[in-house]
């Protein structure tokens, strides 16, 4: 049976990584629909990145409405993604006067910051009518932690040391040989190659057990997805 999964995430590369994880987690296949960001005027309203995720949750999941009724009738599960490094941000970056950021805690343990962010996200949707089908996906420190573990955990095991607290994991990926580089330097910034994330998705799926072994938040995500889908079968 093909499960119907909706995903709200920061960006397209995150979408590819989470889809790769789901390919290892969900038996029998699934249909994944990107709810945010997308190409509709509504997405333009919310914007991209973590700001768009918070705005989407606050607008859509804070109360029952036509959008939540549509999601409830068309999906088995909805995944809400933000990276744990959002805990170091400020809502002023989104043009918002909201409170709650920054909310990072000492790492390790990674779960303290993740729990802070989960609580903050939930405060934006206190009356979430889809609470029983919502799963949070908050990789620490970012989805690139899962990518680096899957692609290089065996070849370069040193990267696995406190991997969920490694704030330089994107720089690590940007330092790989050009032919395999997912992230590159451009005008002083790190840019992600969407096509290469997509091309590496199968390797992430095949090495997902390594990711859950070394990344506690990946294991929690897997367990929560399985729990929701199991309940939907009852």
NORWOKA-V935654 format. One record per backbone hydrogen bond with DSSP energy under -0.5 kcal/mol. NH is the residue of the N-H (numbers start at 0). CO is the residue of the C=O. E is the energy in kcal/mol with one decimal. If there is no record, write none. Layout:
NH_CO_E + NH_CO_E
This chain:
2_0_-0.7 + 2_28_-1.9 + 4_2_-0.6 + 4_30_-2.9 + 5_76_-2.4 + 6_32_-2.4 + 7_78_-3.1 + 8_6_-0.5 + 8_35_-3.3 + 14_10_-1.8 + 15_11_-2.1 + 16_12_-2.0 + 17_13_-2.8 + 18_14_-2.4 + 19_15_-2.0 + 20_16_-2.1 + 21_17_-2.6 + 22_18_-1.8 + 23_19_-0.8 + 23_20_-1.1 + 24_20_-1.3 + 25_21_-3.0 + 26_24_-0.6 + 28_25_-0.9 + 30_2_-3.7 + 31_29_-0.5 + 32_4_-2.8 + 34_6_-2.5 + 34_32_-0.8 + 35_6_-1.3 + 42_39_-0.5 + 43_39_-1.8 + 44_40_-1.7 + 45_41_-1.7 + 46_42_-3.1 + 48_9_-1.9 + 51_47_-1.4 + 52_48_-1.4 + 53_49_-2.2 + 54_50_-2.4 + 55_51_-2.5 + 56_52_-2.5 + 57_53_-2.5 + 58_54_-2.0 + 59_55_-3.2 + 60_55_-0.6 + 60_56_-1.2 + 62_59_-0.6 + 68_64_-2.3 + 69_65_-2.0 + 70_66_-2.4 + 71_67_-2.7 + 72_68_-1.7 + 73_69_-1.3 + 74_70_-1.9 + 75_3_-3.4 + 76_3_-1.2 + 77_132_-3.1 + 78_5_-2.9 + 79_134_-2.7 + 80_7_-3.3 + 80_78_-0.6 + 81_136_-1.6 + 83_138_-2.6 + 84_140_-1.9 + 85_82_-1.8 + 86_83_-1.9 + 87_84_-1.7 + 88_85_-2.3 + 92_89_-2.1 + 93_90_-1.6 + 94_91_-1.4 + 95_90_-2.2 + 101_86_-0.7 + 102_86_-2.4 + 103_86_-1.0 + 111_108_-0.7 + 112_108_-0.5 + 113_109_-1.8 + 114_110_-2.8 + 115_111_-1.9 + 116_112_-2.2 + 117_113_-2.5 + 118_114_-2.5 + 119_115_-1.9 + 120_116_-2.9 + 121_117_-2.5 + 122_118_-1.5 + 123_119_-0.7 + 123_120_-1.3 + 124_121_-1.4 + 127_124_-1.5 + 130_127_-1.3 + 132_129_-2.0 + 133_130_-1.0 + 134_77_-2.7 + 136_79_-3.1 + 137_135_-0.5 + 140_138_-0.5 + 144_141_-1.9 + 145_141_-0.6 + 145_142_-0.6 + 146_142_-1.8 + 147_143_-3.1 + 148_144_-1.9 + 149_145_-2.4 + 150_146_-2.7 + 151_147_-2.4 + 152_148_-1.4 + 155_151_-3.1 + 156_153_-0.5 + 158_155_-2.1 + 159_156_-1.7 + 160_157_-1.4 + 162_159_-1.5 + 164_161_-2.1 + 165_162_-1.2 + 166_164_-0.9 + 168_165_-1.1 + 171_167_-2.3 + 172_168_-2.0 + 173_169_-2.1 + 174_170_-1.0 + 174_171_-0.6 + 175_172_-1.3 + 179_176_-2.0 + 180_176_-0.7 + 180_177_-0.8 + 183_190_-2.6 + 185_188_-3.1 + 188_185_-2.0 + 190_183_-3.1 + 190_188_-0.5 + 192_181_-3.2 + 193_191_-1.0 + 195_192_-0.6 + 196_192_-1.9 + 197_193_-2.1 + 198_194_-2.1 + 199_195_-1.7 + 200_197_-1.0 + 203_199_-1.8 + 204_200_-2.3 + 205_201_-2.6 + 206_202_-1.8 + 207_204_-1.4 + 209_206_-0.8 + 210_206_-1.4 + 211_207_-2.5 + 212_208_-1.4 + 213_209_-1.5 + 214_210_-2.4 + 215_213_-0.6 + 217_214_-0.7 + 218_214_-1.8 + 219_215_-2.2 + 220_216_-2.0 + 221_217_-2.4 + 222_218_-2.6 + 223_219_-2.6 + 224_220_-2.4 + 225_221_-2.4 + 226_222_-2.2 + 227_223_-2.2 + 228_224_-2.4 + 229_225_-2.4 + 230_226_-2.1 + 231_227_-2.0 + 232_228_-0.7 + 232_229_-0.8 + 233_230_-1.2
